[in-house]
Amino acid sequence: MRIGLDVMGGDYAPDVTIQGAIQALDELSKHDRIFLFGQREVIHKKLKEYDSDPALFSIVHSPDIIGMGERPIKAYTRKPESSIGKGFSYLQHREIDSFASAGNSGATMVGAIYSVATIKGVFRPSTLTIIPRESGGMNVILDVGTNPDIKPDVMYQFAILGSIYSKHVLKTKNPKVGLLNIGEEEEKGNLLCQSAFRLMKGSKDFNFFGNVEGRDLFKDKADVIVCDGFTGNIVLKQMEAMYRLMVKRNLVDEYIDRFNYENYGGSPILGVNSTVVIGHGISSAKAIKNMILSSKAIYEARLTQKIKRAMSKYIQSK
């Protein structure tokens, strides 16, 4: 597999991205190849600093950098020679099989849509994150920030996308889908949740459980939790804050440590025609390594192809 990595993306790049790529080599097979997108002289310098042979990687010179604070559309369109722009060009022309970046997340989303495009039938691509269960295993929640303003039919599709990810990447049998709400009763919630519930109820596209509340996030009630991106991002940031607070107070055990974002590396963009993973801006070397490994797992699960088949079936049923 050919795995693309944005070397220049992230608050601590290029040091941590290079370190993460080096660490990932130990867990990849001899048939895998990491493509490093960034300034060639910088990459060679850092590989030398960390005593790694440049021949172990494919280095793609990308002279420009998209900063974390730049406007996504303007930056992506004006900087085709950036590490993000060049990475998506390679992905579009199938010179790599996946692309991952811990840089400007908006530019990464724009790049995915502009280059490989949205899968036919998908209204809006979505991002998800992992929620560790107290009893073991993992739930997923989506959307976590990509789509703060959505309609009920978009939430319905999130349930399809999340179910496919849970089934084929996390190996969950017949994933249960829950709609995040302020109560379990069908009539609870705002107009968006009430309308989404009516659409999801009795669905043949996924296994709908019903409403779940915030206190159910870490339980076994639902494997896939659906919400709008505004709510999902608040949940995500609150979990991150809780983890940092527990670490600061020295209250970490095996379960709490599973909330460490470094363990998962990044969030896949579901609904585009290739494997794209967005990492946290503050990613460490460990997070970068796991972002690379996550890219491989998602690609090898043939997630894009499975979403295409599901959306084709969804379109035919309308």
KOLLOTI-988059 format. One line per 2 residues: number of its first residue (from 1); their letters; for each residue x, y, z of N, C-alpha, C, O. Coordinates in steps of 0.05 Angstrom, whole numbers. Example, Ala and Ser with C-alpha at 12.3 -4.5 7.8 and 13.67 -1.06 7.14 Angstrom:
BEGIN
1> AS> 264/-114/156/246/-90/156/264/-66/156/285/-66/169; 257/-45/142/273/-21/143/258/1/157/268/23/161
This chain:
BEGIN
1> MR> 17/-24/0/0/0/0/17/25/0/39/25/12; 8/46/-14/22/71/-15/8/92/2/-14/101/-4
3> IG> 21/100/24/8/117/44/20/145/43/44/148/47; 4/165/37/13/192/36/11/206/63/-8/203/77
5> LD> 32/222/69/32/237/94/41/266/89/61/271/76; 26/284/100/33/313/99/53/318/121/47/319/144
7> VM> 78/321/113/100/325/132/99/353/145/108/356/168; 88/373/131/89/400/140/65/408/156/64/430/166
9> GG> 46/390/159/21/397/173/21/390/203/30/369/211; 12/409/219/10/405/248/27/425/263/45/437/252
11> DY> 20/430/288/33/450/304/62/444/309/78/462/313; 70/418/309/97/410/316/111/397/292/132/383/296
13> AP> 101/402/268/114/392/244/138/409/238/138/433/246; 159/399/225/160/372/213/173/351/232/174/327/224
15> DV> 181/359/256/195/340/274/177/316/280/185/293/276; 153/321/290/136/298/299/126/282/275/122/258/278
17> TI> 121/295/252/111/280/229/133/261/219/127/238/212; 158/270/219/180/253/210/184/230/231/187/207/223
19> QG> 183/237/256/186/216/277/164/196/275/169/172/277; 140/205/271/117/187/269/119/168/245/113/145/247
21> AI> 129/179/223/132/163/199/154/141/203/151/118/195; 175/149/217/197/130/223/186/108/241/192/84/237
23> QA> 170/115/262/159/96/280/140/77/266/138/53/273; 125/87/247/105/71/232/118/49/216/106/27/212
25> LD> 143/53/207/157/33/191/159/6/206/158/-15/193; 161/7/232/164/-18/248/138/-34/248/139/-58/253
27> EL> 116/-22/241/90/-36/242/77/-40/215/55/-51/213; 91/-31/194/81/-35/167/95/-58/154/117/-66/164
29> SK> 84/-69/134/96/-92/120/116/-82/99/117/-58/93; 132/-100/89/152/-93/68/139/-84/42/152/-72/25
31> HD> 113/-90/40/98/-82/15/86/-54/18/76/-44/-2; 88/-42/41/77/-15/46/99/6/41/122/1/45
33> RI> 90/29/31/109/51/26/97/77/35/74/83/28; 112/93/50/102/119/59/113/140/41/137/142/36
35> FL> 95/157/30/102/180/14/102/205/31/81/211/43; 124/218/33/127/242/49/124/267/32/140/271/14
37> FG> 103/283/37/99/307/22/108/332/38/97/337/60; 127/346/27/138/369/41/162/380/28/169/371/6
39> QR> 176/399/40/200/410/29/223/390/31/230/381/52; 234/383/7/253/361/6/277/365/24/285/347/38
41> EV> 288/389/24/312/394/41/306/391/71/322/382/86; 282/399/78/274/397/106/271/367/114/279/358/135
43> IH> 258/352/96/254/324/101/280/309/104/284/293/122; 298/314/85/325/301/86/339/308/112/352/291/125
45> KK> 338/333/120/352/343/144/341/329/168/356/320/186; 314/326/170/302/314/194/307/284/194/311/272/216
47> LK> 306/271/172/312/242/171/340/237/180/346/217/194; 359/254/172/387/252/181/389/255/211/403/241/224
49> EY> 374/275/222/375/281/250/366/256/266/376/250/288; 346/242/255/335/219/269/346/193/259/335/171/264
51> DS> 369/195/245/384/171/237/367/151/221/368/127/226; 352/162/202/336/145/185/344/149/156/350/171/147
53> DP> 343/127/140/351/127/113/329/138/95/307/127/95; 334/160/80/313/171/61/303/150/41/281/153/31
55> AL> 320/131/35/312/110/15/288/93/25/275/80/9; 283/94/51/260/79/62/233/92/55/212/80/59
57> FS> 234/117/45/210/132/39/210/142/10/231/142/-3; 187/149/0/185/164/-25/180/193/-18/159/200/-5
59> IV> 198/210/-26/196/239/-18/186/255/-42/198/254/-64; 164/270/-38/153/286/-59/156/315/-51/144/325/-32
61> HS> 173/329/-66/179/357/-60/154/375/-63/141/376/-84; 146/388/-41/123/406/-41/132/431/-27/132/433/-2
63> PD> 140/452/-42/153/475/-31/135/493/-14/145/507/4; 109/493/-19/91/511/-4/79/498/21/77/473/22
65> II> 70/514/39/57/505/64/31/520/68/30/544/65; 10/505/74/-16/518/82/-16/520/112/-16/500/126
67> GM> -17/545/122/-16/549/151/-42/541/164/-63/539/152; -41/537/191/-64/528/206/-86/549/206/-110/542/207
69> GE> -79/574/203/-99/595/205/-109/606/178/-125/624/177; -99/594/156/-107/604/130/-135/595/123/-144/574/131
71> RP> -149/611/106/-175/604/97/-174/580/78/-159/581/58; -188/559/84/-185/533/70/-187/535/39/-169/526/25
73> IK> -209/546/29/-213/546/0/-192/563/-14/-180/554/-34; -187/587/-4/-168/604/-16/-140/592/-15/-125/592/-35
75> AY> -132/581/8/-105/569/11/-101/545/-8/-81/543/-20; -121/528/-9/-119/504/-25/-117/510/-55/-100/499/-69
77> TR> -134/529/-64/-134/535/-93/-109/551/-101/-100/549/-124; -99/568/-83/-76/585/-90/-49/571/-85/-28/581/-94
79> KP> -49/549/-71/-24/535/-65/-24/506/-74/-24/488/-57; -25/501/-100/-26/474/-110/0/458/-104/0/434/-105
81> ES> 22/473/-99/48/461/-94/52/457/-64/75/450/-55; 32/461/-48/34/457/-19/34/427/-13/28/411/-31
83> SI> 42/419/11/42/391/18/14/379/17/11/356/10; -6/395/24/-34/385/22/-43/383/-7/-54/363/-16
85> GK> -37/405/-22/-45/405/-50/-32/383/-66/-45/370/-83; -6/379/-62/9/359/-77/0/331/-68/-2/313/-85
87> GF> -6/327/-43/-16/301/-33/-42/294/-46/-45/271/-54; -60/313/-48/-86/306/-61/-83/303/-91/-99/288/-103
89> SY> -64/316/-103/-59/311/-132/-50/282/-136/-59/269/-155; -32/273/-119/-24/245/-121/-47/225/-116/-49/205/-129
91> LQ> -64/232/-96/-86/215/-90/-106/215/-113/-117/193/-120; -111/238/-125/-130/240/-148/-120/223/-171/-136/210/-185
93> HR> -94/223/-176/-83/208/-199/-75/180/-191/-61/166/-207; -83/171/-168/-79/144/-158/-49/136/-157/-42/113/-161
95> EI> -33/156/-150/-5/150/-146/1/143/-116/22/133/-110; -19/148/-99/-20/138/-72/-47/127/-66/-66/134/-80
97> DS> -50/111/-45/-76/99/-39/-91/113/-16/-115/110/-13; -76/129/-1/-89/144/21/-73/169/26/-49/171/18
99> FA> -85/188/39/-71/213/47/-80/222/74/-104/222/81; -60/229/91/-66/238/118/-51/264/125/-29/268/116
101> SA> -65/281/140/-53/307/147/-62/315/175/-86/312/181; -44/326/190/-51/338/216/-50/369/214/-50/383/234
103> GN> -50/378/189/-49/407/184/-77/419/184/-95/411/198; -80/440/167/-105/454/165/-128/436/157/-129/426/135
105> SG> -146/430/177/-167/410/172/-187/419/151/-197/403/135; -192/445/150/-211/456/130/-199/452/102/-214/445/84
107> AT> -173/458/99/-161/454/73/-160/425/65/-162/418/41; -157/407/85/-157/379/79/-184/369/69/-186/354/51
109> MV> -205/380/82/-232/373/73/-237/384/45/-248/370/28; -230/409/41/-233/421/14/-217/405/-7/-227/399/-29
111> GA> -193/397/0/-176/382/-18/-189/355/-25/-188/347/-49; -201/342/-6/-214/316/-11/-237/320/-30/-240/304/-49
113> IY> -253/340/-26/-277/345/-43/-269/354/-71/-280/344/-90; -249/371/-73/-240/382/-99/-226/360/-115/-229/360/-139
115> SV> -210/343/-102/-194/324/-117/-208/298/-123/-212/291/-146; -215/283/-102/-227/257/-106/-257/257/-106/-270/238/-114
117> AT> -269/280/-97/-298/285/-98/-314/268/-78/-304/248/-67; -338/276/-75/-357/262/-57/-369/239/-71/-375/240/-95
119> IK> -373/217/-57/-386/193/-68/-414/200/-77/-428/215/-63; -422/190/-100/-449/196/-111/-470/188/-91/-471/166/-81
121> GV> -488/207/-86/-510/203/-67/-505/213/-39/-524/217/-24; -479/218/-32/-473/229/-6/-478/259/-6/-466/273/-22
123> FR> -495/268/12/-500/297/13/-476/313/24/-468/333/12; -465/303/46/-442/317/58/-423/296/70/-432/279/86
125> PS> -398/297/64/-378/280/78/-378/286/107/-385/308/116; -370/267/123/-371/270/152/-345/260/165/-331/243/153
127> TL> -339/270/189/-317/260/204/-327/248/230/-348/257/241; -313/228/241/-322/215/265/-299/212/285/-276/217/277
129> TI> -305/205/309/-284/199/328/-292/175/345/-316/168/346; -273/163/358/-277/139/374/-285/147/403/-273/166/414
131> IP> -304/132/414/-311/135/442/-306/109/456/-320/89/450; -287/107/475/-282/82/489/-306/74/507/-315/91/523
133> RE> -314/50/506/-335/40/524/-322/32/551/-300/22/552; -337/36/572/-327/29/599/-325/-2/601/-307/-12/615
135> SG> -342/-16/586/-342/-45/587/-322/-58/568/-320/-82/566; -308/-41/552/-291/-51/531/-303/-46/504/-327/-40/502
137> GM> -287/-47/483/-298/-41/457/-299/-11/452/-291/5/468; -311/-4/429/-311/24/421/-337/32/407/-348/17/391
139> NV> -347/55/414/-369/68/399/-357/89/381/-333/97/384; -372/98/362/-364/121/345/-386/142/346/-409/136/349
141> IL> -378/167/343/-396/189/342/-390/206/317/-367/212/311; -411/214/303/-408/231/280/-434/247/276/-456/238/281
143> DV> -430/271/267/-407/285/257/-394/300/281/-407/306/301; -367/305/279/-354/318/301/-342/345/294/-322/354/304
145> GT> -355/359/275/-347/386/269/-348/395/240/-347/419/234; -349/376/222/-348/382/194/-374/396/185/-373/413/167
147> NP> -396/388/197/-423/397/188/-439/408/211/-456/394/222; -434/433/220/-449/444/243/-478/449/237/-495/449/256
149> DI> -485/455/212/-513/460/205/-522/440/184/-513/440/162; -541/423/192/-550/401/174/-580/397/175/-594/409/192
151> KP> -590/381/157/-618/374/156/-621/344/164/-602/329/164; -646/336/170/-651/309/178/-641/287/159/-631/266/168
153> DV> -643/292/133/-635/271/114/-604/268/114/-594/246/107; -590/289/121/-561/287/124/-554/269/148/-535/253/147
155> MY> -568/273/170/-564/257/194/-570/228/188/-557/210/198; -590/223/172/-597/196/164/-573/183/150/-566/160/155
157> QF> -561/198/132/-537/187/118/-514/183/137/-498/165/133; -511/200/157/-490/197/177/-492/169/190/-472/156/195
159> AI> -517/161/194/-522/135/206/-512/112/188/-501/92/198; -516/116/162/-506/96/143/-476/95/143/-464/73/145
161> LG> -463/118/141/-434/120/140/-422/109/166/-403/93/165; -433/117/189/-422/107/215/-425/77/218/-407/64/229
163> SI> -447/66/209/-452/38/211/-432/22/194/-422/1/203; -426/32/170/-407/18/153/-379/18/166/-365/-2/166
165> YS> -371/41/177/-345/43/191/-344/24/215/-325/10/218; -365/25/231/-365/8/255/-363/-22/248/-350/-37/261
167> KH> -378/-29/227/-379/-58/219/-353/-67/207/-343/-89/214; -341/-52/189/-319/-61/174/-291/-54/184/-271/-67/179
169> VL> -290/-32/200/-264/-24/212/-262/-34/241/-242/-44/249; -284/-29/256/-284/-38/284/-294/-66/288/-293/-77/310
171> KT> -304/-78/267/-313/-106/267/-337/-110/285/-339/-131/299; -356/-91/286/-380/-93/302/-402/-107/286/-408/-99/263
173> KN> -413/-128/297/-434/-142/283/-461/-127/285/-470/-121/307; -473/-121/263/-499/-107/262/-499/-83/281/-515/-83/300
175> PK> -483/-62/276/-481/-39/294/-508/-26/300/-524/-22/282; -512/-19/325/-537/-5/333/-532/25/331/-511/35/340
177> VG> -550/39/319/-548/68/315/-566/82/335/-589/77/337; -554/101/349/-569/118/367/-568/147/359/-547/156/348
179> LL> -590/161/363/-591/190/357/-587/206/382/-603/203/401; -566/222/384/-560/237/408/-582/258/413/-587/275/396
181> NI> -594/257/437/-617/274/443/-617/280/473/-601/270/488; -636/296/481/-639/304/509/-658/286/524/-663/290/548
183> GE> -668/265/512/-685/246/525/-689/221/507/-683/223/483; -698/199/518/-701/175/503/-727/174/487/-729/160/467
185> EE> -747/189/496/-774/189/484/-773/200/455/-758/218/449; -789/188/438/-789/196/410/-795/225/405/-783/237/386
187> EK> -812/237/421/-820/265/417/-800/285/429/-805/309/426; -779/276/441/-760/294/454/-742/308/434/-739/299/411
189> GN> -729/330/442/-709/343/426/-719/366/410/-743/373/410; -701/379/395/-708/401/378/-720/390/352/-723/366/348
191> LL> -727/408/334/-741/400/309/-723/382/292/-733/364/279; -697/387/292/-678/371/277/-678/342/286/-681/324/270
193> CQ> -676/338/312/-675/311/323/-702/297/320/-703/273/314; -724/311/324/-750/299/320/-754/290/292/-765/268/287
195> SA> -746/307/273/-749/299/244/-731/276/237/-738/258/222; -706/277/247/-687/256/241/-697/229/253/-694/208/240
197> FR> -708/230/277/-719/206/289/-740/193/271/-739/169/266; -758/210/261/-779/199/244/-768/186/218/-779/166/209
199> LM> -747/198/208/-734/186/184/-720/160/190/-722/140/175; -707/159/213/-691/135/220/-708/112/230/-700/89/227
201> KG> -730/118/242/-747/97/254/-756/77/232/-768/85/212; -750/52/237/-758/31/218/-740/29/193/-747/16/174
203> SK> -717/42/194/-699/42/171/-689/14/164/-684/-2/182; -687/9/138/-676/-16/129/-646/-13/121/-633/-32/113
205> DF> -636/12/123/-608/17/116/-589/14/139/-565/11/135; -600/13/163/-583/9/187/-601/0/210/-625/1/209
207> NF> -588/-8/232/-602/-19/255/-607/4/275/-590/10/292; -630/17/273/-635/41/290/-645/32/318/-665/18/320
209> FG> -631/42/338/-637/36/366/-657/55/377/-676/48/392; -654/81/371/-671/102/382/-654/124/393/-630/126/387
211> NV> -666/141/410/-651/163/422/-632/153/444/-638/134/458; -610/166/446/-591/162/468/-584/189/480/-583/209/466
213> EG> -578/189/506/-571/214/519/-541/216/524/-527/197/519; -532/239/532/-504/244/536/-492/224/556/-468/217/553
215> RD> -507/215/576/-496/196/595/-493/168/584/-482/151/597; -503/164/560/-502/137/547/-478/134/529/-473/113/518
217> LF> -462/156/525/-441/155/506/-420/133/510/-409/122/491; -416/127/536/-395/107/543/-406/80/549/-392/62/559
219> KD> -432/76/544/-445/50/549/-448/34/524/-437/41/503; -462/11/527/-466/-7/504/-492/-3/490/-500/-20/473
221> KA> -506/18/495/-533/22/484/-531/25/453/-548/13/439; -512/40/443/-510/44/415/-480/43/407/-463/52/421
223> DV> -475/31/383/-448/29/373/-441/54/357/-418/62/355; -461/66/344/-458/89/328/-476/111/338/-500/107/340
225> IV> -465/134/345/-481/156/356/-481/179/335/-459/188/328; -504/187/327/-507/207/306/-516/234/318/-534/235/335
227> CD> -503/256/308/-511/282/317/-501/302/296/-487/295/277; -509/328/299/-499/348/281/-470/355/289/-462/349/311
229> GF> -455/367/270/-427/373/275/-422/393/298/-401/391/311; -441/410/303/-438/430/325/-438/415/351/-420/419/368
231> TG> -458/398/355/-460/383/380/-437/363/383/-425/361/404; -430/350/361/-409/330/361/-382/342/368/-366/329/382
233> NI> -377/366/359/-351/378/365/-349/386/394/-328/384/406; -371/394/406/-372/401/434/-366/375/451/-351/376/470
235> VL> -379/353/443/-374/328/456/-345/320/454/-333/312/474; -334/322/430/-306/315/426/-287/331/443/-270/320/457
237> KQ> -291/358/443/-273/375/459/-277/371/489/-258/374/504; -301/364/497/-306/359/526/-291/333/534/-281/332/556
239> ME> -291/313/517/-277/288/524/-247/293/525/-233/283/543; -237/310/507/-208/317/508/-202/332/534/-181/327/546
241> AM> -219/350/542/-214/366/566/-216/348/591/-200/351/609; -234/329/591/-237/310/613/-212/294/616/-202/289/638
243> YR> -201/284/593/-177/268/594/-153/284/605/-138/274/622; -150/309/595/-128/325/605/-130/331/635/-111/332/649
245> LM> -155/335/644/-160/340/673/-153/316/690/-140/318/711; -160/292/680/-154/267/695/-124/262/696/-113/254/716
247> VK> -110/268/674/-81/265/673/-68/284/693/-50/277/708; -77/309/693/-66/329/710/-70/322/740/-52/328/756
249> RN> -92/309/746/-98/302/774/-88/273/780/-93/263/802; -73/261/761/-61/235/765/-83/214/771/-80/198/790
251> LV> -104/215/756/-127/196/760/-130/178/736/-152/168/730; -109/173/722/-110/157/697/-107/127/704/-89/119/718
253> DE> -125/111/693/-123/82/694/-124/72/666/-123/87/647; -126/46/662/-126/34/636/-149/44/619/-145/49/595
255> YI> -172/48/631/-195/57/616/-192/87/608/-196/94/584; -185/104/627/-182/132/621/-161/137/600/-163/155/583
257> DR> -140/120/600/-118/124/580/-128/119/552/-116/128/532; -150/105/549/-161/100/522/-174/125/510/-180/126/486
259> FN> -177/146/526/-187/172/515/-165/188/502/-170/209/491; -140/179/505/-118/194/493/-120/193/463/-118/172/451
261> YE> -124/216/450/-127/218/421/-103/205/406/-106/196/383; -80/205/419/-56/194/406/-60/165/399/-47/155/380
263> NY> -77/150/413/-81/122/408/-95/117/381/-93/95/370; -109/137/371/-126/133/347/-115/149/323/-120/142/300
265> GG> -99/169/328/-85/183/307/-101/204/292/-91/226/289; -125/198/282/-140/217/267/-168/208/261/-176/186/268
267> SP> -183/225/247/-210/219/240/-213/216/209/-203/233/195; -225/195/200/-228/191/171/-250/210/161/-269/216/175
269> IL> -247/219/136/-269/233/123/-286/212/108/-276/200/89; -310/208/118/-327/188/106/-345/201/85/-357/222/89
271> GV> -346/188/62/-363/197/40/-349/209/16/-361/219/-2; -322/207/16/-307/216/-8/-295/191/-21/-294/169/-9
273> NS> -286/195/-46/-278/172/-63/-250/162/-58/-237/152/-77; -240/164/-34/-214/153/-27/-210/153/3/-228/162/18
275> TV> -187/144/12/-182/143/41/-167/168/49/-144/173/41; -180/185/65/-168/210/75/-172/211/105/-194/207/115
277> VI> -151/218/119/-152/219/148/-142/246/158/-121/256/149; -157/258/176/-149/284/188/-139/280/216/-153/268/232
279> GH> -115/290/222/-104/287/248/-107/312/265/-114/333/254; -103/310/291/-104/333/309/-81/351/304/-58/342/300
281> GI> -86/377/305/-65/397/301/-41/394/320/-19/401/314; -47/385/345/-26/382/365/-15/354/366/-3/345/386
283> SS> -18/339/344/-9/311/343/20/308/351/38/323/343; 25/287/366/52/279/374/62/258/353/47/251/335
285> AK> 86/249/356/97/229/339/80/203/341/75/190/320; 72/196/365/55/172/368/29/175/353/19/156/341
287> AI> 17/199/354/-8/204/341/-4/202/310/-21/191/296; 17/213/300/23/211/272/27/182/263/16/174/243
289> KN> 41/167/279/45/139/273/18/125/271/13/110/252; 1/129/290/-25/116/291/-44/127/269/-62/113/260
291> MI> -40/152/260/-55/162/238/-48/147/212/-65/141/196; -22/141/209/-13/126/186/-24/98/187/-34/87/167
293> LS> -23/85/210/-34/58/213/-64/57/209/-75/38/198; -78/79/218/-107/81/214/-113/83/185/-133/71/175
295> SK> -97/98/170/-101/101/141/-100/73/128/-116/67/110; -80/57/136/-77/31/125/-101/13/131/-111/-2/114
297> AI> -110/14/156/-133/-3/165/-159/4/150/-174/-13/141; -163/30/146/-187/39/132/-186/31/103/-206/22/91
299> YE> -163/34/90/-160/27/62/-164/-3/59/-178/-12/40; -151/-19/76/-153/-48/73/-180/-59/79/-187/-81/71
301> AR> -197/-43/94/-224/-51/99/-242/-46/75/-266/-52/75; -230/-33/54/-245/-25/30/-270/-9/36/-291/-13/25
303> LT> -266/10/55/-288/25/65/-302/42/43/-326/44/42; -285/54/26/-297/71/5/-315/55/-13/-337/63/-20
305> QK> -306/31/-21/-322/14/-39/-348/6/-25/-369/4/-38; -347/0/0/-371/-9/15/-391/14/18/-415/10/16
307> IK> -380/39/22/-398/62/23/-411/67/-4/-434/74/-5; -396/63/-25/-407/67/-52/-430/47/-57/-451/55/-68
309> RA> -427/22/-49/-448/3/-53/-472/9/-36/-495/7/-46; -468/18/-12/-490/25/6/-505/49/-5/-530/50/-4
311> MS> -491/69/-15/-504/93/-25/-518/87/-51/-539/100/-57; -508/69/-67/-522/61/-92/-549/48/-85/-569/53/-98
313> KY> -549/31/-65/-573/18/-55/-592/39/-44/-616/38/-48; -581/58/-29/-597/80/-17/-611/96/-39/-635/103/-36
315> IQ> -596/103/-60/-607/119/-82/-630/104/-96/-651/116/-103; -625/78/-101/-645/62/-115/-671/59/-99/-693/55/-110
317> SK> -669/61/-73/-693/58/-56/-710/83/-55/-733/82/-45; -699/106/-64/-713/131/-63/-732/135/-87/-746/155/-89
